[in-house]
Amino acid sequence: MSQVVKKVAYHSVFGSLLSRYFELHPVTPQERLIRQAAEVVRAGGLIAYPTDSCYAFGWHIGDKGALERVRRIRGADRHHHFTLVCADLTEIGRFSRLETWQFRLLKACLPGPYTFLLKASREVPRRVQHEKRRTIGVRIPAHPVPRMLLRELGEPLMSSTLLLPGDPEPLTSGRDIMSRLEHEVDAVLDGGDCGIEPTTVVDLSVEPPAILRQGKGPIAPIVGSRPAASR
């Protein structure tokens, strides 16, 4: 796959002429392009990027403007669960309140196509927590593009599945995403087709854990994972 950065004219948070299309190798992403994508995020931009389940929106955890853009694009209400994409368990422990049994379950499943709901720590802005439950989704994807991007950023990435209102399935082609969203996002990271099956969503803020959505991640590691003291 060639190393290409294409620019398309439209008004963005950067001013104009800076909508970017990054064509990335799906296994060994080009570091130069990942660095440029990280700059977009740091500057308050909204990106579309591949994961080990399907494409997602990504933005800086502290950027309120990007969050509201995602709410508008996705038609998400105040009860929508957003996800904090982390590089490792240490980051998850910083942004959520983890008990030993929860940590062990995360360690057994991650990295992988799972989203876990946990009680948010004080490090998480209230606007990205579930309005009533004060929980946050967390995940560690097993895909080289976000893993390299997270290393470059040095901090987690806020995320939401790239599923548009009225669409039965998430978009999975980088070029289709660019065509549909060139006036909505600041960059598209095309890492090839990564499928349309979403993550398995597990609520770890309750005992025993509740599977809210069965997706790409197998549920076998989750079943019977409640704390021994509660059995």
N, C-alpha and C positions, 0 to 999 in steps of 0.2 A: 504494500500500500504506500503510495507516494506521500511525501511530507508536504502537505498543502495547507495554507491558511488563506481562505477567501474572505473578502470583505463585501458586504451588501449594505447599500445606503438605507438608513432609516434612523429615526430619532430614538435615542436610547439614553440611559442615565449618563453615558459618557459624552453626549452631545450629538454627534452624527458621524456617519461613515465608519462606524466601528463595530457593527454587528459582525461577529466572527464565526467562521466554520473551520473547526480543527479536525483534520482527517488523521486519526491515530491508529497505529498498529495495535490490534486487539490483544496481543500477547506481550509485546515489548514497546510500550508507548514511548514516543519521542520526548525526551526530557525537555527540550527547548519548547515544545508546544504545551507541555504540562505546566511549565513555569509561566507561560503567557496566560494559560487558563486560570492559574492561581491568582495572577494579577487582576483578572477580571473580577474574581470573587472578592478579593481584598478591597477593590474599589467600589463595592456595593452592587456588582452586577449579578444577574440571574443566569444560570447556565442550565443546559440539558446535558446529561451525561449517562453513560452505560453502567449497569451494575451486574451482579451475578443472577439477577432475576429479570428485571426489565429496566428500561430507561427511567430516569427520574429528574426532577428539578433539583437544583442545588444552589444554596446561597449562604452568606455569612450569618452566623448565629445572632449577631448583634444588629443586623440590618432590618429595620422595621419596614422600610419601603419595599424591599424585595419580598418580604413576607406577605405584604398586602397585595403585591402583584400576583403571587402564587394563589392566594385566596380568590382573587378575581378570575384568573385564568381557569382554575379548577372548579370554581363555584363552590368553594369550601366554606362551611359555616364555622361558628366559634367552637363547636364540639369536635372538629376534625383533629385527628391525631397526626402531628408532624413527627418526623424522625430525625434523630441526631446520629449522623454517620460518623463513626469513630475509627481510629487507627488501631486501637488495642483495648484490652480490658481496663488498663489503668485510666484511660480517658473516660470510659463508661463509669468507673468508680468515682471520678471527679464530678460528673454531671448527674449522677443518680445515687439513690440510697440503697446500697447492696447489703443483703445478709449473706451469710456463708453459703446456704443452700442455693441461693440465686446465682452467686458467683460460680459455683461448681457447674450449674446447668449451662450458664453462658460459656464457660470454658469448654464444655463438651460439644457445643453446637457451633461455635464461632471460630474463625470466619465462616460464613455460610449464608444461605438465603432465608434468614429469619429476621423478624422485627420483634423485639421484646418491649413490653410496656412496664415501666418501673416508676416508682415515686421519684420526682425530680428533686435535685439538690438546689441549694441557693444559688448555684452557678448558672442555672437555667433561667433566662428571662421569662416572666410570667406570661407574656403574650404568646409564647410558643408551647406552653403547657396546656393540657386539657383544662378547660375553664373551670370545671367543677371538681374533677378528681385530682388535679395537680400532678398528673403523670406525664411522662415523655417517652416516645418510642426511641429505642436505641438499636443499632446494628453495626456489624463489622462485615462488609462485603468481601467475597473472595473473587475479586475481579481486579486485574492489574491497573486499570485506568483510575478508579477512585482510590485505590491503595497508594498509588504514586502521587496522586493529587493531594491526599491527606498528609503524606510525608512532606510535600512541598509547602503546604499551608501551615503545618505545625499545630493544627487545631481542628476540631470536628467541623463537619459541614451539615447545615440544616438541609433536610431533604423531604420530598414528597413524590410519590409515583406519578409518572408522566401519563396520566389518563385524563383526556379532555372530556368535557361535558357532552353527552350524546354519543360518544364513541363506545362500542361494546368492549374494546380491548385497548391496552396501552399501545402507543406507537413504538415500533421497534427498528425502524430504518432512520439513520441519521439524516439522510437527504429528505425523507418525508417530514421529519421533525423540523428541519430547516424551512421547508416549503410552507408548513402550517404555522410555524411560530417565529418566522424571521422578524416580525414586528413586535414580538412579545418578550423574547429572551435576548440576552447580550452575547451569548456564545453557545454553539452546539458542539459537543465533543463526540465525534463520530467514531465509536470503537467497534463498529460492525453490529450485526444482528445479535442481540443477547436474549431473544425470546420475549414471550408475552405473559408468562406465568409469574404472578407476584410472589412476594415473600410469604412464608407462614408467619402469622401474627399470634404471639402468645402473651397473655396478660400475666406478668409475674408480680403484680401488685396485690394479687389475691392468692389464697391458699385453699386448695391446691391450684396450680397454674391452670388457666383457662385458655383453650385454643379458640381464638376469635375468628381466624381464617386459616383454612388449610391450603397452603400454596406449594411452592417448590421445595421447601425444606421438609424432610420426613418428620413425622410426629413421634416416632419411636423413642428418641432421646427425651421427649417431654413427658410421656406417659409414666406415671409412678414416681415423678420427681419431687413430690411434696416433701417437706422436711421430715426426717425420721421421728422427731419429737411430736409431730402432729398426727402420726399414723395411729 
